Amino acid sequence: MLPLLLLTMGQVSSPWTFQDEVARDGRSMIVFRAVELGDVPPRPLHAEDKAPAGAKFGDLRLGIGGAARRAIVWQPDSGSLWLDADGDGRFAKDERHTLGKEPLEIRAKFPIGDTPVTRTIVLKRRAAGLAYAVRGYVMGSIALKAKQYPALLTDGDADGCFDGAATDRVWIDLDRDGKFDPLTEQFPLGAPLVHEVTSYLIRPDAIGSRVEARERPAETGTVRVKVTRLPKSDVVGLSAQLVSEWGELVTLDKPGQPHAVPEGKYRVDTVQLQIKDADGQTWSYQLNGPRHPVLTIVKGKEVTFDVTDGMRVSVEVAASADGAKAGQSVRVRPDVVTKAGLYMTGCEVSGVSGYGRPVRATIRLIGPGSDAVDEVETGFL
């Protein structure tokens, strides 16, 4: 009975170790991601950090959910590249580099959940822009029906984590010949893995130190996705990605219609939503979800999930412990969040012509007498 019990609860594999390497067996183990650059910094620069003329600004999205942002200043003509590697909001002398034709490697600190890590960021030119990857992979073994198989985890979206459904990859040496075949032994996380007629789900933790495998549940329940919206508006597009407690990625794309999914607890990973208003404009929203489960699917039962239920705007002001003082710069962060904890990361509106433009929030500081003291525009996370 012991092997069956382990399979039901999830078999824990042997310890995994981080390998600070670019390649294995002559094959690259890293994936580059484009840096989104703009004419203004995502967050205001310190007054003493004067960016070069003609510089572009962006940040690297590291850690769980990309929450550990690391600011970038890039001047393509000179190759001047600044990276706030320690996340303190400044660009120290040793954080200012020159990027030539060859990739540049920079050590950076950021948290993965509660664990602080130091990783090597690899940056390279991509036309006039930049692309980056996080160097390294993790190696260990995976238990399938009490058999141990050598395995690797690779980071497919350059966030330094190894648990991304549909983006990160698990490599399993199923024939145990000491090699990893990229065609037959590489699998996307989030999809069931079939081995010897049994379907498995693979669940790593974000840092890649622990991996579990279990059989995919055979029983299913039903979920309907709905959208609360303004009168005379129509939902013209919806794609909600749910991730089960065992790492399976499920996409729901038919609002109001039943979707059969395996039983278990699910969190919402991302939602892409398009709504056409009464004036014919189409509003496109990108939402991300919290890391904890927000709905439970039970065998033979149906549940309805409203992706916009309880949506509201919250504003957070970062100041010193004794509050903001006159003349002091403060950081103001607006968030659009729902009752279930989904938060907006992007918004764009397009007219009848189809041309889209980003939507920004205006933050205005009002002083005594309702006079505007300062004003700034911001996008979303």
Secondary structure, DSSP 8 states (H G I E B T S, - for coil): -HHHHHHHH-EE----EEE--SEETTEE----EE---BSS-SS---TT----TT-EEEEEEESGGG-EEEEEEEETTTTEEEE-TT-SS---GGGEEE--SS-EEEEEEEEETTEEEEEEEEEEEETTEEEEEE--EEEEEEEETTEEEEEEEE-SSSSS-S--TTTSEEEE-TT-SS---TTTSEEETTS-EEETTEEEEEEE-TTSS-EEEEE----EEEEEEE----TT-EEEEEEEEEEETT--EEEE-STTSEEEEESEEEEEEEEEEEEE-TTS-EEEEEEE--SS--EEE-TT-EEEEETTTT-EEEEEEE--TT---TT---EEEEEEE-TT--EEEEEEEE-TT--EEE--EEEEEE-GGG-EEEEEEE---
